[in-house]
């Protein structure tokens, strides 16, 4: 454990700025079973498995989307949840030569999610 980060926090934390951050938080909770609650007073801290991501409204900064590779237990189910939540399909779920089964979507805020399960 280091003494220069909050307890339990990784050294690198992706951060996304979007209009209507509360809706993106709901999307991530639905699609990725993220834990954490929307907070309008500071960046929302969400966890997906052992990873952390911060989500913020655009009140102080312009929108800034991300491209994230997310491992989940069942890529087919998570990908379908993302599509059902309004995401645009970039690539359907397929087995890749390097051992991942992956599909990609773009959410309503412009973020690209490469959703994968290791085979």
N, C-alpha and C positions, 0 to 999 in steps of 0.2 A: 504494500500500500504506500502511495506517495502522500505527501502533505501539501501539495499544491493544487489539488482538485477536490471537489466535494466528495465525501465518502461514497463509494459505489459508482462513481462516474468514470467513464472512459476518458482517454486523453483527447480523442477527436469525436466531436458531436456534429452531425449534419444539422443545418438550420434552414428552414424554408419560410419565406415571407409571402403571404397570399392575402388577397381580399377575402373576407369571410373565413377566417382561420377556424372558427368554431365548426363550420361544415367540413373542412378538411380533417379536423380531429375526429369527427363522427365517421367519416369515410375510412380513416385509418383504423379506427376501433372495429368497424364492420369487416373490412377486407382482411386486415392482418391481425386481428384480435389484440391490437395495441392496448396497453394499459396506461392510465393517466387521464386526467380530466382537463378540459379546457379552462384556461385562466386568462381573463382579459386584462389583468394587471401586470403581467410579466410573460415571458415566453412559456408556452405550454410544453411540458416535459412528458414525452411519451416513450414507452419502452415496447419494443418488439423483440421478444426473447431476451437475449443478453445485450441487445443494442439499444441505444438511446437516440432520439431525434427531438429537436426543438421546432415548434411551429409558432409563428408570430403573425399578427395582423400587420397591415401596411400603413399603420398610422404614423410611423416615424421613418420608414424606409420603403422604397418602391418594391413591387412584387419581384421575387427572385425564385424561380423554379429550380428543381433538382432532377437528376437522374440517379436512381438508387437501385441496387441489386439486392433483393430481399429473399433470403431462404426461408421457406415455410414447410410445415410437415406434409401438406398436400397441395402442390402447385395447381392442379386442376380445379380444386374447390376455391382456392383464394383467387385465381384468375377469373373464375366465373363470378365470384362476388364482386370483383372490381368492375367487370363488364356490366353486371346487373345494376351497379351503383352509378352508371353513366359514363364509364371510361371508354375511350376510343381504342379499338384494337390496333396495335402496331404489329404484333406477331402472335399467331395462335400457339398454343402449347405444343411443344415438340421435344423429342429426345435429341440431345446434342452430342457430338462425338467426344467431348471431353468429360462426359459423365453427368451432366445436369439435364433435367427436364425443365424447360423454361418457356414462358410466354411473356409478352410485353404489352403494356397498356399506357395510355396517357390519360391522366385524370382531368377533371373539369378545371383545374387550376394550372394546367400545363406541365405538371410533373410527370416524368416517365418512370414507370415502375417495371423493372425486369424481375419477374417473380419466378423463383426456381426451387426445385427440390433435387438434392443429390441422389442419383440412382445407386 
